[in-house]
Amino acid sequence: MGGLEQLSQHSSSSVTKDQDGVKKNLSSDRVIINLDHGDPMMFEEYWKRNGDKCTITISGSQSLSYFSDPKNLCWFLEPEFGEEIKRLHNVVGNAITEDRYIVVGTGSTQLFQAALYALSSPGASSEPINVVSAVPYFSCYPAITDFLKSGLHKWAGDAWTYDKEEPYIEVVTSPNNPDGNVREPVVKRNGGMVIHDLAYYWPQYTPITSAADHDLMLFTVSKCTGHAGARIGWALVKDKDVAAKMKDFITISTIGVSKDSQLRAAKILRAVSESCQNTGLGNVKNIFSYGRSRMNERWERLRAVIKQNGLFSLPEYSNQFCNFLGECAEISPAFAWLESKGKIEDTESFLKGHNIITRSGKAFGVSNKYVRISMLDREETFNLLLERLSTL
């Protein structure tokens, strides 16, 4: 899920003034590198070059009504956005859209909440349904699940160790956040329901080996195109009743989703699809090829630095054939899942001591020897990270 992250302010200014007011540069080791969250600013350069194709003008008379399509089950889904979602999935080949209901949400975080509501209400049992995910799981799942202290669902921890003979909801994130691995359900027991969080199932992060065909799949614009600030995600849902309950949750909580954001997102997705199909856009490189090139280059540089300093290790990923690219490709996750070697027991604290802010493995249900580091920040920030790591 590219949604709820513990956003904090960067303290990355490397310029200060002396007593006479003269600017001077600080040593780079004084700069705080904040890579705790997955803010996708790596894509900023791409959209600066190609963003004119996504320009949209919204007049004062547009978007007045609550309703986008009263005849649609998801009445606040803009038809234009719905069509561009289907088109993009068909172009990329990463998800089946036929015979699915599309539910739009304010990012995949709201859709996750809506899915929990839909799958757990009304339940046959008076007890909250258990929600599990295999470690290392996305750090925000426990907080989102239990935030409202709902009587409908509760966080029950690691799917690997779940042994209760009770109904449950398993969340499968694939590729996984934080470690980038491709995943399948773990529990596989009668009475279980599954939410597939596919926020990172796009060609810049992982080979597209098949079109995902699950009952409930979550996607988000933020990790697809980098437009996290648009706050738009969507669910592809097989079951009409589940889709209707998800729609009800969003209706009650926010009375739908911003039309303006949907119209902008539709224009962005259209530009992405057209760049992949090379229809009228000249030699514009599609964002997936751009993103994969950048991610591959970053991972290659990071691995070289990690190998050189000898303090940490990174997961190894195998190559697979990518149907979208038409060639073998390796997994290049949005996050580096770093494990310390030797005597470093708390990697987050160790790196914080060197002004590198990360997220501890404890937040993901595992040892403090692990940390998650975002690979999606701006180039200057990533370069500073490598410089810092190379001197440890």
C-alpha positions in Angstrom: 0.0 0.0 0.0 1.3 3.4 -0.9 -1.1 5.2 1.3 -0.7 6.0 5.0 2.9 6.9 5.9 4.3 8.7 9.0 5.3 11.9 7.1 7.8 14.1 8.9 9.6 17.2 7.8 12.9 17.1 6.0 15.8 19.0 7.8 17.9 18.9 4.7 19.1 22.4 4.2 22.8 22.4 3.8 23.2 26.2 4.0 23.3 28.4 7.1 24.6 31.9 8.0 27.4 33.0 10.3 27.2 35.8 12.7 27.8 38.4 10.0 24.9 37.0 7.9 27.2 35.4 5.3 26.0 32.1 3.8 28.2 29.1 4.3 27.8 25.4 3.4 27.5 22.8 6.2 29.4 19.6 6.0 27.2 17.0 4.2 27.4 14.8 7.2 25.3 17.4 9.1 22.4 17.1 6.7 19.5 14.9 7.9 18.4 12.4 5.3 14.8 11.5 5.9 13.9 8.2 4.1 11.3 6.9 6.6 8.4 7.4 4.2 7.8 6.5 0.5 7.2 9.9 -1.0 7.6 9.2 -4.7 9.6 12.4 -5.6 11.9 10.4 -8.0 9.2 10.8 -10.6 9.2 14.6 -10.4 11.9 14.9 -13.1 9.9 12.8 -15.5 6.7 14.9 -15.1 8.7 18.2 -15.4 9.6 17.0 -18.8 6.2 15.6 -19.8 3.7 17.2 -17.5 2.2 19.5 -20.1 0.4 16.4 -21.5 -1.4 16.2 -18.1 -2.5 19.8 -17.9 -6.2 20.1 -17.1 -8.5 23.1 -16.9 -11.5 22.9 -14.6 -14.1 25.7 -15.0 -16.1 27.1 -12.1 -19.3 25.4 -13.3 -17.7 21.9 -13.2 -17.9 19.4 -10.4 -20.7 21.0 -8.5 -22.9 17.9 -8.0 -22.1 15.2 -5.5 -23.0 12.7 -8.2 -20.8 11.5 -11.1 -22.9 8.6 -12.4 -26.1 7.9 -10.4 -26.6 4.7 -12.4 -23.3 3.3 -11.4 -23.0 1.2 -8.2 -20.1 3.6 -7.2 -22.0 6.7 -8.0 -19.1 9.1 -7.2 -16.7 7.4 -9.7 -16.1 9.7 -12.7 -16.9 7.7 -15.9 -13.7 9.1 -17.5 -11.5 7.9 -14.7 -13.2 4.5 -14.7 -12.4 4.1 -18.4 -8.8 5.2 -18.0 -8.3 2.7 -15.1 -9.5 -0.2 -17.4 -7.4 1.1 -20.3 -4.2 1.3 -18.2 -4.6 -2.2 -16.7 -5.2 -3.6 -20.2 -2.1 -1.8 -21.6 0.1 -3.0 -18.7 -1.5 -6.4 -18.3 -1.2 -6.4 -14.5 -4.9 -6.9 -13.6 -8.1 -8.3 -14.9 -10.8 -5.6 -15.2 -13.6 -7.6 -16.9 -16.6 -8.3 -14.7 -15.2 -6.2 -11.9 -16.7 -3.3 -10.0 -14.5 -0.3 -9.7 -14.6 1.6 -6.4 -12.6 4.8 -6.2 -11.2 6.0 -2.9 -9.1 8.7 -1.3 -5.9 6.7 -1.8 -5.6 3.0 -1.0 -5.6 3.7 2.7 -9.3 4.6 2.6 -10.0 1.7 0.3 -8.3 -0.7 2.8 -10.6 0.6 5.5 -13.6 0.2 3.2 -12.5 -3.3 2.4 -12.2 -4.2 6.1 -15.7 -2.8 6.7 -17.1 -4.7 3.7 -15.6 -8.1 4.6 -16.4 -7.9 8.3 -20.0 -6.5 8.4 -22.4 -7.7 9.2 -20.7 -10.7 10.6 -22.3 -13.8 11.9 -20.2 -13.6 15.1 -20.5 -10.9 17.7 -16.7 -10.9 18.0 -14.5 -8.7 15.8 -13.0 -10.6 12.8 -9.2 -11.2 13.0 -7.0 -9.3 10.4 -3.6 -10.8 9.7 -0.7 -10.3 7.3 2.6 -12.3 7.0 5.7 -10.6 8.5 7.3 -8.4 7.5 3.9 -6.7 6.9 3.2 -3.1 5.9 3.8 -1.1 9.1 0.5 0.9 8.9 -1.8 -2.2 8.7 -2.1 -2.6 12.5 -2.7 1.1 13.1 -5.4 1.4 10.3 -7.1 -1.8 11.4 -7.4 -0.8 15.1 -7.6 3.0 14.7 -11.3 3.3 15.3 -11.4 0.4 17.8 -14.2 -1.0 15.7 -16.3 -3.9 16.9 -16.1 -5.3 13.4 -12.4 -6.2 13.1 -9.2 -6.3 15.0 -5.5 -6.7 14.3 -4.3 -10.3 15.0 -0.7 -10.1 13.8 1.4 -12.4 11.8 -0.3 -14.7 9.3 2.5 -17.2 9.5 1.6 -18.0 13.1 -2.2 -17.6 12.9 -3.8 -20.8 14.2 -7.3 -19.8 15.3 -10.3 -21.7 14.0 -12.2 -18.5 13.4 -13.1 -16.3 10.4 -10.2 -14.0 9.3 -9.1 -11.5 6.8 -5.6 -11.9 5.4 -3.9 -8.9 3.7 -1.5 -9.9 1.0 0.8 -7.1 -0.3 2.5 -8.1 -3.5 5.2 -7.0 -4.3 5.5 -6.7 -0.5 6.2 -3.5 1.4 8.8 -3.5 2.9 10.9 -6.3 1.4 9.7 -6.3 -2.3 9.0 -10.0 -2.5 6.1 -11.4 -4.6 3.5 -13.0 -2.2 0.5 -15.3 -2.0 -1.9 -16.0 0.9 -0.4 -17.9 3.8 -3.3 -19.1 6.0 -5.5 -20.6 3.3 -8.2 -21.8 5.7 -12.0 -22.2 5.4 -13.8 -19.0 6.4 -10.9 -16.8 5.3 -11.1 -13.7 3.1 -8.2 -12.0 1.3 -7.4 -8.4 0.4 -4.7 -8.1 -2.3 -2.8 -4.9 -1.9 -1.1 -4.4 -5.3 0.1 -0.8 -5.0 3.5 -1.8 -6.3 2.5 -4.3 -9.0 3.7 -2.0 -11.8 6.6 -2.5 -14.3 9.0 -0.1 -12.7 9.1 -2.2 -9.5 8.6 -5.8 -10.6 8.2 -8.0 -13.7 4.5 -8.3 -14.8 4.2 -12.0 -15.0 0.4 -12.3 -15.3 -2.8 -10.3 -15.0 -3.8 -10.5 -11.3 -7.2 -12.1 -10.9 -8.3 -11.8 -7.3 -11.6 -11.1 -5.6 -10.5 -7.8 -4.1 -7.5 -5.8 -5.4 -6.3 -2.4 -4.3 -4.3 0.0 -6.5 -3.1 3.6 -6.1 -2.0 6.5 -8.3 0.8 7.4 -5.9 3.0 4.4 -6.7 1.9 4.0 -10.2 2.6 7.5 -11.5 4.1 9.2 -8.5 1.2 11.5 -7.9 0.8 10.8 -4.1 -0.7 14.2 -3.5 -3.7 13.5 -5.7 -4.9 11.1 -3.0 -6.6 8.7 -5.5 -6.8 4.9 -5.5 -9.1 2.3 -6.8 -10.3 -1.2 -6.0 -11.2 -3.9 -8.5 -13.9 -6.0 -6.8 -15.6 -9.2 -8.1 -18.5 -9.4 -5.6 -21.3 -6.8 -6.0 -22.2 -6.9 -2.4 -18.7 -6.3 -1.2 -18.3 -3.4 -3.7 -21.6 -2.0 -2.5 -20.4 -2.1 1.2 -17.1 -0.5 0.2 -19.1 2.3 -1.5 -21.2 2.7 1.6 -18.2 3.1 3.8 -16.8 5.9 1.5 -20.2 7.5 1.3 -20.5 7.7 5.0 -16.9 8.8 5.7 -16.4 11.4 2.9 -19.5 11.5 0.8 -17.6 10.2 -2.2 -14.2 11.2 -3.6 -13.1 14.6 -5.1 -14.2 14.9 -8.8 -11.3 17.3 -9.5 -8.7 14.8 -8.4 -10.4 12.1 -10.4 -10.4 14.2 -13.6 -6.8 15.0 -13.1 -5.9 11.4 -12.4 -7.9 10.4 -15.6 -5.7 12.8 -17.7 -2.5 11.4 -16.1 -3.5 7.8 -16.7 -4.5 8.6 -20.3 -1.1 10.2 -20.9 0.6 7.1 -19.4 -1.4 4.7 -21.6 -0.7 6.7 -24.7 3.0 6.9 -24.0 3.0 3.1 -23.7 1.1 2.7 -26.9 3.1 5.5 -28.7 -0.1 7.1 -30.0 0.6 10.7 -31.0 3.2 11.3 -28.3 6.3 11.1 -30.5 9.4 9.7 -28.7 8.1 10.3 -25.2 9.5 7.6 -22.9 6.7 5.9 -20.9 6.9 6.3 -17.2 7.3 2.6 -16.6 10.5 2.4 -18.7 11.8 5.6 -17.1 11.0 4.3 -13.7 12.5 0.9 -14.3 15.7 2.4 -15.6 16.0 4.7 -12.6 15.2 2.0 -10.1 17.7 -0.5 -11.7 20.4 2.1 -11.6 19.7 3.0 -8.0 19.7 -0.6 -6.9 23.0 -1.3 -8.7 24.6 1.7 -6.9 23.2 0.8 -3.5 24.3 -2.8 -3.7 27.8 -1.7 -4.6 28.0 0.6 -1.5 26.5 -2.1 0.8 29.0 -4.6 -0.5 31.8 -2.2 0.1 31.0 -1.2 3.7 30.2 -4.8 4.8 27.9 -3.7 7.7 24.6 -4.6 6.1 22.9 -7.0 3.7 20.1 -6.7 1.2 17.6 -9.3 -0.2 18.5 -11.0 -3.5 15.8 -11.2 -6.2 15.6 -13.5 -9.2 14.9 -12.4 -12.8 11.6 -13.2 -14.3 10.0 -12.6 -17.7 8.0 -9.4 -17.8 5.1 -9.6 -20.2 4.9 -5.8 -20.4 8.6 -5.3 -21.2 8.8 -8.4 -23.4 12.1 -9.4 -21.7 13.5 -10.8 -18.4 13.7 -8.3 -15.6 14.5 -8.3 -12.0 12.6 -7.0 -9.0 13.6 -3.4 -8.1 11.5 -2.6 -5.1 10.5 0.9 -4.0 12.1 0.2 -0.6 15.5 -1.2 0.5 15.0 -3.8 3.2 18.4 -3.5 5.0 19.6 -5.9 7.6 22.6 -5.2 9.9 25.4 -7.6 10.4 27.5 -8.2 13.5 27.0 -6.2 16.6 24.5 -3.6 15.4 21.3 -4.6 17.2 19.2 -1.5 16.5 19.8 -0.5 12.9 17.4 2.4 13.0 19.1 4.0 16.0 22.6 3.3 14.5 21.7 5.1 11.2 19.9 7.9 13.0 23.2 8.6 14.8 24.5 9.3 11.3 21.6 11.5 10.4 19.8 8.9 8.2 16.2 8.5 9.2 14.6 5.1 8.4 11.8 2.9 9.7 12.6 0.1 12.1 11.9 -3.5 11.4 9.9 -3.5 14.7 7.2 -1.5 12.9 6.9 -4.4 10.4 6.7 -7.1 13.0 10.3 -8.3 12.9 13.7 -7.6 14.5 15.3 -4.2 15.1 18.2 -5.4 13.0 16.1 -4.5 9.9 15.2 -1.1 8.6 13.2 0.1 5.5 14.7 2.8 3.4 12.8 4.6 0.6 14.3 4.3 -2.8 11.9 6.9 -4.3 13.3 10.3 -3.1 14.9 12.9 -5.3 18.3 12.2 -6.9 20.2 14.6 -4.7 18.8 12.9 -1.6 19.6 9.4 -2.9 23.2 10.5 -3.8 23.6 11.8 -0.3 22.4 8.5 1.2 25.0 6.6 -0.8 27.7 9.0 0.2 26.8 8.7 3.9 26.6 4.9 3.7 29.9 4.6 2.0 31.7 6.4 4.9 30.2 4.2 7.7 
